[in-house]
Structures are given as C-alpha cells and as structure tokens.
Amino acid sequence: MRKGGDHKEMAGINNIKLKTLKQTRAFYNWELKKKSLTEKERASYLLALKSIEKIIKEKEKAGEKRKHKKFIAYDHREAVFLNKRNY
C-alpha cells in the first residue's frame, strides 16, 4: 500500500456522512464501558475511535471552509486590463 493510502479507500471515507461517524463514535464509546471486553477488543475499539475522531475533525474543518466561501461574480465588461507599458 502506498504511503498516502488507497484512493478508492479515501473516496469511500469521503462518502461517509458526519452524522453516521458521530453515531459510530457514540456506539464505540458505549462498547468501551463494558467490563467484559478483552484487551484486544478494547485496543481495537480505541484504535477505531482514534481514526473516527480524526475523520470527524477533518470533515468539520472542511465544512467550515466551505461555509465561509463566497462566490464573487466576475464582470468582464467592468474589468480593467493593463497593457505591458502601463505597469
């Protein structure tokens, strides 16, 4: 596997909704409260939670970036073009 991960894998991650990730995180936290978990199961849940937290942060950050983008219409009739001599 390449260092950056598989592109198909990453595309699948991008399709996961934030709500689903938060529900999964809540389920894993609930499962971790069980006393009957083995150390291997507990380690597996903790590793998954770490990955989920990272993805949630990235999605929330990306959502904030999109929220603040504004569309600025470009009117080519009003644009001022400078030729090379006027610099």
Distance bins in CASP14 RR format, pairs under 12 A and 6 or more apart:
PFRMAT RR
TARGET T0000
AUTHOR 0000-0000-0000
RMODE 2
METHOD distances of the structure
MODEL  1
1 7 0 0 0 0 0 1 0 0 0 0 0
1 8 0 0 0 0 0 1 0 0 0 0 0
1 9 0 0 0 0 1 0 0 0 0 0 0
1 10 0 0 0 0 0 1 0 0 0 0 0
2 8 0 0 0 0 0 1 0 0 0 0 0
2 9 0 0 0 0 0 1 0 0 0 0 0
2 10 0 0 0 0 0 1 0 0 0 0 0
4 10 0 0 0 0 1 0 0 0 0 0 0
5 11 0 0 0 0 0 1 0 0 0 0 0
5 12 0 0 0 0 0 1 0 0 0 0 0
5 13 0 0 0 0 0 1 0 0 0 0 0
6 12 0 0 0 0 1 0 0 0 0 0 0
6 13 0 0 0 0 0 1 0 0 0 0 0
7 13 0 0 0 0 0 1 0 0 0 0 0
7 14 0 0 0 0 0 1 0 0 0 0 0
8 14 0 0 0 0 0 1 0 0 0 0 0
8 15 0 0 0 0 0 1 0 0 0 0 0
9 15 0 0 0 0 0 1 0 0 0 0 0
9 16 0 0 0 0 0 1 0 0 0 0 0
9 51 0 0 0 0 0 1 0 0 0 0 0
9 55 0 0 0 0 0 1 0 0 0 0 0
10 16 0 0 0 0 0 1 0 0 0 0 0
10 55 0 0 0 0 0 1 0 0 0 0 0
10 58 0 0 0 0 0 1 0 0 0 0 0
12 20 0 0 0 0 0 1 0 0 0 0 0
12 55 0 0 0 0 0 1 0 0 0 0 0
13 20 0 0 0 0 0 1 0 0 0 0 0
13 21 0 0 0 0 1 0 0 0 0 0 0
13 51 0 0 0 0 1 0 0 0 0 0 0
13 52 0 0 0 0 0 1 0 0 0 0 0
13 54 0 0 0 0 0 1 0 0 0 0 0
13 55 1 0 0 1 0 0 0 0 0 0 0
13 56 0 0 0 0 0 1 0 0 0 0 0
13 58 0 0 0 0 1 0 0 0 0 0 0
13 59 0 0 0 0 1 0 0 0 0 0 0
13 62 0 0 0 0 0 1 0 0 0 0 0
14 21 0 0 0 0 0 1 0 0 0 0 0
14 55 0 0 0 0 1 0 0 0 0 0 0
14 58 0 0 0 0 1 0 0 0 0 0 0
14 59 0 0 0 0 1 0 0 0 0 0 0
14 62 0 0 0 0 1 0 0 0 0 0 0
15 21 0 0 0 0 0 1 0 0 0 0 0
15 55 0 0 0 0 0 1 0 0 0 0 0
15 59 0 0 0 0 0 1 0 0 0 0 0
16 22 0 0 0 0 0 1 0 0 0 0 0
16 23 0 0 0 0 0 1 0 0 0 0 0
16 24 0 0 0 0 1 0 0 0 0 0 0
16 25 0 0 0 0 0 1 0 0 0 0 0
16 51 0 0 0 0 0 1 0 0 0 0 0
16 52 0 0 0 0 1 0 0 0 0 0 0
16 55 1 0 0 1 0 0 0 0 0 0 0
16 56 0 0 0 0 1 0 0 0 0 0 0
16 58 0 0 0 0 0 1 0 0 0 0 0
16 59 0 0 0 0 1 0 0 0 0 0 0
17 23 0 0 0 0 1 0 0 0 0 0 0
17 24 0 0 0 0 0 1 0 0 0 0 0
17 55 0 0 0 0 0 1 0 0 0 0 0
17 56 0 0 0 0 0 1 0 0 0 0 0
17 59 0 0 0 0 1 0 0 0 0 0 0
18 24 0 0 0 0 0 1 0 0 0 0 0
18 25 0 0 0 0 0 1 0 0 0 0 0
18 52 0 0 0 0 0 1 0 0 0 0 0
18 55 0 0 0 0 1 0 0 0 0 0 0
18 56 1 0 0 1 0 0 0 0 0 0 0
18 57 0 0 0 0 0 1 0 0 0 0 0
18 58 0 0 0 0 0 1 0 0 0 0 0
18 59 1 0 1 0 0 0 0 0 0 0 0
18 60 1 0 0 1 0 0 0 0 0 0 0
18 61 0 0 0 0 0 1 0 0 0 0 0
18 62 0 0 0 0 1 0 0 0 0 0 0
18 63 0 0 0 0 1 0 0 0 0 0 0
19 25 0 0 0 0 0 1 0 0 0 0 0
19 26 0 0 0 0 0 1 0 0 0 0 0
19 56 0 0 0 0 0 1 0 0 0 0 0
19 59 0 0 0 0 0 1 0 0 0 0 0
19 60 0 0 0 0 0 1 0 0 0 0 0
20 26 0 0 0 0 0 1 0 0 0 0 0
20 27 0 0 0 0 0 1 0 0 0 0 0
20 52 0 0 0 0 0 1 0 0 0 0 0
20 55 0 0 0 0 0 1 0 0 0 0 0
20 56 0 0 0 0 0 1 0 0 0 0 0
20 59 0 0 0 0 0 1 0 0 0 0 0
21 27 0 0 0 0 0 1 0 0 0 0 0
21 28 0 0 0 0 0 1 0 0 0 0 0
21 48 0 0 0 0 0 1 0 0 0 0 0
21 49 0 0 0 0 0 1 0 0 0 0 0
21 51 0 0 0 0 1 0 0 0 0 0 0
21 52 1 0 1 0 0 0 0 0 0 0 0
21 53 0 0 0 0 1 0 0 0 0 0 0
21 54 0 0 0 0 0 1 0 0 0 0 0
21 55 1 0 0 1 0 0 0 0 0 0 0
21 56 1 0 1 0 0 0 0 0 0 0 0
21 57 0 0 0 0 0 1 0 0 0 0 0
21 58 0 0 0 0 0 1 0 0 0 0 0
21 59 1 0 0 1 0 0 0 0 0 0 0
21 60 0 0 0 0 1 0 0 0 0 0 0
22 28 0 0 0 0 0 1 0 0 0 0 0
22 29 0 0 0 0 0 1 0 0 0 0 0
22 49 0 0 0 0 0 1 0 0 0 0 0
22 52 0 0 0 0 1 0 0 0 0 0 0
22 53 0 0 0 0 0 1 0 0 0 0 0
22 55 0 0 0 0 0 1 0 0 0 0 0
22 56 1 0 0 1 0 0 0 0 0 0 0
22 57 0 0 0 0 0 1 0 0 0 0 0
22 59 0 0 0 0 1 0 0 0 0 0 0
22 60 0 0 0 0 0 1 0 0 0 0 0
23 29 0 0 0 0 0 1 0 0 0 0 0
23 30 0 0 0 0 0 1 0 0 0 0 0
23 52 0 0 0 0 0 1 0 0 0 0 0
23 56 0 0 0 0 0 1 0 0 0 0 0
24 30 0 0 0 0 0 1 0 0 0 0 0
24 31 0 0 0 0 0 1 0 0 0 0 0
24 45 0 0 0 0 0 1 0 0 0 0 0
24 48 0 0 0 0 1 0 0 0 0 0 0
24 49 0 0 0 0 1 0 0 0 0 0 0
24 51 0 0 0 0 0 1 0 0 0 0 0
24 52 1 0 0 1 0 0 0 0 0 0 0
24 53 0 0 0 0 0 1 0 0 0 0 0
24 55 0 0 0 0 1 0 0 0 0 0 0
24 56 0 0 0 0 1 0 0 0 0 0 0
25 31 0 0 0 0 0 1 0 0 0 0 0
25 32 0 0 0 0 0 1 0 0 0 0 0
25 45 0 0 0 0 0 1 0 0 0 0 0
25 46 0 0 0 0 0 1 0 0 0 0 0
25 48 0 0 0 0 1 0 0 0 0 0 0
25 49 1 0 0 1 0 0 0 0 0 0 0
25 50 0 0 0 0 0 1 0 0 0 0 0
25 51 0 0 0 0 0 1 0 0 0 0 0
25 52 1 0 1 0 0 0 0 0 0 0 0
25 53 1 0 0 1 0 0 0 0 0 0 0
25 54 0 0 0 0 0 1 0 0 0 0 0
25 55 0 0 0 0 1 0 0 0 0 0 0
25 56 1 0 0 1 0 0 0 0 0 0 0
25 57 0 0 0 0 0 1 0 0 0 0 0
26 32 0 0 0 0 0 1 0 0 0 0 0
26 33 0 0 0 0 0 1 0 0 0 0 0
26 49 0 0 0 0 0 1 0 0 0 0 0
26 52 0 0 0 0 0 1 0 0 0 0 0
26 56 0 0 0 0 0 1 0 0 0 0 0
27 33 0 0 0 0 0 1 0 0 0 0 0
27 34 0 0 0 0 0 1 0 0 0 0 0
27 45 0 0 0 0 1 0 0 0 0 0 0
27 48 0 0 0 0 0 1 0 0 0 0 0
27 49 0 0 0 0 0 1 0 0 0 0 0
27 52 0 0 0 0 0 1 0 0 0 0 0
28 34 0 0 0 0 0 1 0 0 0 0 0
28 37 0 0 0 0 0 1 0 0 0 0 0
28 41 0 0 0 0 0 1 0 0 0 0 0
28 42 0 0 0 0 0 1 0 0 0 0 0
28 44 0 0 0 0 1 0 0 0 0 0 0
28 45 1 0 1 0 0 0 0 0 0 0 0
28 46 0 0 0 0 1 0 0 0 0 0 0
28 47 0 0 0 0 0 1 0 0 0 0 0
28 48 1 0 1 0 0 0 0 0 0 0 0
28 49 1 0 1 0 0 0 0 0 0 0 0
28 50 0 0 0 0 0 1 0 0 0 0 0
28 51 0 0 0 0 0 1 0 0 0 0 0
28 52 1 0 0 1 0 0 0 0 0 0 0
28 53 0 0 0 0 0 1 0 0 0 0 0
29 45 0 0 0 0 1 0 0 0 0 0 0
29 46 0 0 0 0 0 1 0 0 0 0 0
29 48 0 0 0 0 0 1 0 0 0 0 0
29 49 1 0 0 1 0 0 0 0 0 0 0
29 52 0 0 0 0 0 1 0 0 0 0 0
29 53 0 0 0 0 0 1 0 0 0 0 0
30 37 0 0 0 0 0 1 0 0 0 0 0
30 45 0 0 0 0 0 1 0 0 0 0 0
30 49 0 0 0 0 0 1 0 0 0 0 0
31 37 1 0 0 1 0 0 0 0 0 0 0
31 41 0 0 0 0 1 0 0 0 0 0 0
31 42 0 0 0 0 1 0 0 0 0 0 0
31 44 0 0 0 0 0 1 0 0 0 0 0
31 45 1 0 1 0 0 0 0 0 0 0 0
31 46 0 0 0 0 0 1 0 0 0 0 0
31 48 0 0 0 0 1 0 0 0 0 0 0
31 49 0 0 0 0 1 0 0 0 0 0 0
32 41 0 0 0 0 1 0 0 0 0 0 0
32 42 1 0 0 1 0 0 0 0 0 0 0
32 43 0 0 0 0 0 1 0 0 0 0 0
32 44 0 0 0 0 0 1 0 0 0 0 0
32 45 1 0 1 0 0 0 0 0 0 0 0
32 46 1 0 0 1 0 0 0 0 0 0 0
32 47 0 0 0 0 0 1 0 0 0 0 0
32 48 0 0 0 0 0 1 0 0 0 0 0
32 49 1 0 0 1 0 0 0 0 0 0 0
33 42 0 0 0 0 0 1 0 0 0 0 0
33 45 0 0 0 0 0 1 0 0 0 0 0
34 41 0 0 0 0 1 0 0 0 0 0 0
34 42 0 0 0 0 1 0 0 0 0 0 0
34 45 0 0 0 0 1 0 0 0 0 0 0
35 41 0 0 0 0 0 1 0 0 0 0 0
35 42 0 0 0 0 0 1 0 0 0 0 0
36 42 0 0 0 0 0 1 0 0 0 0 0
37 43 0 0 0 0 1 0 0 0 0 0 0
37 44 0 0 0 0 1 0 0 0 0 0 0
37 45 1 0 0 1 0 0 0 0 0 0 0
37 46 0 0 0 0 0 1 0 0 0 0 0
38 44 0 0 0 0 1 0 0 0 0 0 0
38 45 0 0 0 0 0 1 0 0 0 0 0
39 45 0 0 0 0 0 1 0 0 0 0 0
39 46 0 0 0 0 0 1 0 0 0 0 0
40 46 0 0 0 0 0 1 0 0 0 0 0
40 47 0 0 0 0 0 1 0 0 0 0 0
41 47 0 0 0 0 0 1 0 0 0 0 0
41 48 0 0 0 0 0 1 0 0 0 0 0
42 48 0 0 0 0 0 1 0 0 0 0 0
42 49 0 0 0 0 0 1 0 0 0 0 0
43 49 0 0 0 0 0 1 0 0 0 0 0
43 50 0 0 0 0 0 1 0 0 0 0 0
44 50 0 0 0 0 0 1 0 0 0 0 0
44 51 0 0 0 0 0 1 0 0 0 0 0
45 51 0 0 0 0 0 1 0 0 0 0 0
45 52 0 0 0 0 0 1 0 0 0 0 0
46 52 0 0 0 0 0 1 0 0 0 0 0
46 53 0 0 0 0 0 1 0 0 0 0 0
47 53 0 0 0 0 0 1 0 0 0 0 0
47 54 0 0 0 0 0 1 0 0 0 0 0
48 54 0 0 0 0 0 1 0 0 0 0 0
48 55 0 0 0 0 0 1 0 0 0 0 0
49 55 0 0 0 0 0 1 0 0 0 0 0
49 56 0 0 0 0 0 1 0 0 0 0 0
50 56 0 0 0 0 0 1 0 0 0 0 0
50 57 0 0 0 0 0 1 0 0 0 0 0
51 57 0 0 0 0 0 1 0 0 0 0 0
51 58 0 0 0 0 0 1 0 0 0 0 0
52 58 0 0 0 0 0 1 0 0 0 0 0
52 59 0 0 0 0 0 1 0 0 0 0 0
53 59 0 0 0 0 0 1 0 0 0 0 0
53 60 0 0 0 0 0 1 0 0 0 0 0
54 60 0 0 0 0 0 1 0 0 0 0 0
54 61 0 0 0 0 0 1 0 0 0 0 0
55 61 0 0 0 0 0 1 0 0 0 0 0
55 62 0 0 0 0 0 1 0 0 0 0 0
56 62 0 0 0 0 0 1 0 0 0 0 0
56 63 0 0 0 0 0 1 0 0 0 0 0
57 63 0 0 0 0 0 1 0 0 0 0 0
57 64 0 0 0 0 0 1 0 0 0 0 0
58 64 0 0 0 0 0 1 0 0 0 0 0
58 65 0 0 0 0 0 1 0 0 0 0 0
59 65 0 0 0 0 0 1 0 0 0 0 0
59 66 0 0 0 0 0 1 0 0 0 0 0
60 66 0 0 0 0 0 1 0 0 0 0 0
60 67 0 0 0 0 0 1 0 0 0 0 0
61 67 0 0 0 0 0 1 0 0 0 0 0
61 68 0 0 0 0 0 1 0 0 0 0 0
62 68 0 0 0 0 0 1 0 0 0 0 0
62 69 0 0 0 0 0 1 0 0 0 0 0
63 69 0 0 0 0 1 0 0 0 0 0 0
73 79 0 0 0 0 0 1 0 0 0 0 0
80 86 0 0 0 0 0 1 0 0 0 0 0
END
